[in-house]
Amino acid sequence: MTDLRSTHDPLQTLARQLQQFADARDWGPFHAPKNLASALTVEAGELLEHFQWLTEDQSRQLTPNQKQAVAHEMADVLLYLVQLSTALDINLVDAAQAKMALNAQKYPVEQARGHSRKYDAL
């Protein structure tokens, strides 16, 4: 597994910046994986709140102010996810690529195309 802090891609740079931000504030004791996962869930709920009463069409046509608010919540979700990956020494890109490969097996194009059914119902 690649050390998230040792290379120079944007995600790893972000992880390093987050670590420096937290270190400067002595927040390490509060950043146990359980706490970071809890915070991530809270932020995901705050993201969902922006779409709660919108129709599907409205959710695709956000105003600039709505988009900015959603962008802030998305950033919060990303920041906690990156912090959690650092705390657990999980390379997010490697994990995402492995998961995509698994999903490709679970959702073959010929069976999944045009359907929203879960893999066990294809």
N, C-alpha and C positions, 0 to 999 in steps of 0.2 A: 504494500500500500504506500502511495506517495504521501510524504509528510506535507500536510496542508500549508504549513508555514514556510516551506523551503523553495517553492518555485514562484514564478512571476506572472501567473495569469490573473485576470481581474477578480475572480472569486477568492483566490488565495491572498491577494492584496487586501481585499475587503476583510478577510478573516484576521489578517495581521493588524489592520486598523482597529477593528473591533476589540481585539485583545489589548492593544495599547490604550484604547479608550477606557475599557473596564479596569485595567491595571492602574491607570492614573487615578481612578476613583476608589480603588481597593474594593472592587465588587466581586472579586474571585470567590470569597466565601459564600456568596449568594447564588453563584452560577453552577450549582450542581445540575447534572442532566435532568433530574426530575423537575427542578424549578424552571429550567429553560424550556422543557417540553410543555409545562403548564402555561408559561408565558406565551409560547407559540400558539397554543390553543386559544387563549384569550384574544390574541391579536387576530387570529383567523376568524373568530367570532365578530370582532369589530369590523373586519373586512366585509363579512357577509351582511352585516347590518346596513351597509350602503345599498344593498340590492334587495333588502327584505320585502318591500312592498311594490317593487317595480315589476312591470310585465317583462317577458322575455325580450320584446322589441325595445322597450325603454332601457333595459340593461345594456343593450348594444349601442345606444345613442346618448351617452352621458354628456352633460354639459362640461365645459372646461373646468369649472369649480368642482363638480362631482368627480371628474377624472383626477384632479389634483388630490382630493381627499382619498380616493381609492388608491392612488399611487403611494401616498404616505402609509396607508395600512399595509399595502403589499410590501413596502420597504420594511416595515416592522416585522412582518412574517419572515421575510428573507433574512433579516439581521438575526433574529432568534434562531432560525434554522442553521445559519452559518455558525453561530456560537455553539449550538448543540453539537454540530459536526466536529467542531474543534475540541469540545470537551470530551467527546467519545473517540476522537482520532479516526473519524470516518471521512474519506474523500467523497464529497457529494457528487462530483462529476462521475467518478468511477461507479458509485452506488446507483446513480440515475441511469447510466449506460447499461449496467447489469440488469436493472429493473426493466428497461425498455426491451432488452433481449428476451427476458422472461415473458413480458407482455406479448411480444411477437409470437411466442409459442402458444400462449393461452388464447390469443385472438388472431387466428390465421385469417388473412385477408378474405379468402373465399368464403369463410363462414361469418365473419364479423362485419363485412362491408355493409353499410347502411343500417346497421342495428345498434341499439344501445343496451342490448342484453348483456348480462354478466357472462363470463366465459363458461360457467357450468350450465348455462341455459342455451348455449349456441347449438 
